[in-house]
Amino acid sequence: MKLRLVVSISAEPGKGNELAAVYRERCADVMQEPGCEQFEVFQSVVNPDKLVLLELWRDQAALDVHAGVNATRAPLPPGLRAPGSVREDYAYTPKV
């Protein structure tokens, strides 16, 4: 079963553009991981300090591998991401 993750992220005030740029680089790397079908960051046009990360994984096993890889990645630069992100996981069933 495919998994859709929706991660709401807040940047520190005035740091949304910088945080979005960092995430765009990370997205390009993550898209190379096996089982990753989407990993994109979107920035609010109303509040540029609000970001949403949309992920689509082939299955739980691919997401588990990603979690392991993520644990070895360098942390984001300090001072960009505000505390309090929210992650929601959904079963993804495309229309046929």
N, C-alpha and C positions, 0 to 999 in steps of 0.2 A: 504494500500500500504506500502510495506517495504521501509525503508530509509537507504541508505548507506552514512556514513559520512567519509570523508577523512580529517584528520587534520595534517597539516605539522607543526612541532615544531622544534625550534632551541634551543640547550642548550648553556649556556655560554661556551666560549672556554675551552676545556679540561674537561667539566663536562658531556659529553654525556653518559658515562657508569653509572654515579651516577643517572642521570635523568631517564635513561632507567630502572634502578632497581626500582626506586620509582614508575614509571608508571606500571611496571609489578605487583607490589603489588596492586596498584589501580585497574588494569584490573581484577584481581581475585575477588575483591569486587564487581565491576560493573557487572561482568558476572552473579552474583546472582540476579540482579534486574529483575523483570518481564518484558518480552518483549525484553530483550537483547539477541541477537543471536550471536554477535561477538563484542569483545572489546579487541583488541590486539595492542601492540606497536611493531614497527619494527625499527631497528637501521641501518642506512646506513653503508655498508662495506667500502665505499669510504671515507665518512666523518662521523665519529662516533658521531659528535655533531649534526647531523641531524636525526630526528625521524619522523615517520609517525604513527599516531593512526588510525586504521581502526575500524569503528563501524558499526554494522548492527542492526537495530531496527525493531521490528515487525510492528510498525505503529507510526504515529505522537503522539498518546496518550502515548505510552510507552516512547518516547523520551521526551515528556513534563514532565512525572513523573521523569525521570532521571535528567532533568534540575533542578527540585525542590530538589531532593536528593543532587545533586552536590552543590547547594547553601549552604547546611549544612555541607559539608565536610571541614576538615581542609585544609588550603592552602598548596601547595607544599612548601618544604623547600626553604628558600630564597637562591638566588645565583646560582640556577641550570638552570632555564629556562630563555632564552633570550626573549626580547620582539619581537612581530611580528608574532605570529602564524597565519596560514591561515586555515579556515574551509570551506570545500565544501560539499554541501548536494546534493545527487542524489536520484532519484526514483530508486528502485531496483526491477527488474522483472526477476526472475530466468528463465532459459530455461526449458521448459517441454518436 
